[in-house]
Amino acid sequence: MTEMQDYKSSLADVTSRKFETFSYLPEMDDERIRKQVAYIVSKGWNPAIEHVEPENAFDHYWYMWKLPMFGETDVDRILAEVDACHKAHPDNHIRLIGYDNYQQTKGAEMVVRRGTPV
């Protein structure tokens, strides 16, 4: 059996905070993010983008970037919106969501760009 790792994470240290399951893995490169977007599209989920300042990520709602991209199937267009959000808010965390409109839930949710705390 492998030994459990202790991930150093504290509320006082904004850079150490973990988000969702993917934050315990190495940071996703652009190709892995593209595969996640393709998965969201393949499931028929509606992509959406949110952003927030790192210091407010746990105790505030995240800001919606535009409206959810209902029916969008072009992976490049979705990634372009992620990049546009990151360009407009370079210090914020950017989160990608896949809404499952049949189950009325989030089918996927992951931080795809990490901001830098002020």
Sequence and secondary structure as in RCSB ss.txt:
>XXXX:A:sequence
MTEMQDYKSSLADVTSRKFETFSYLPEMDDERIRKQVAYIVSKGWNPAIEHVEPENAFDHYWYMWKLPMFGETDV
DRILAEVDACHKAHPDNHIRLIGYDNYQQTKGAEMVVRRGTPV
>XXXX:A:secstr
          SS GGG   TGGGGS    HHHHHHHHHHHHHTT EEEEEEE GGGTTTS  EEESS  TT   H
HHHHHHHHHHHHH TTSEEEEEEEETTTTEEEEEEEEE     
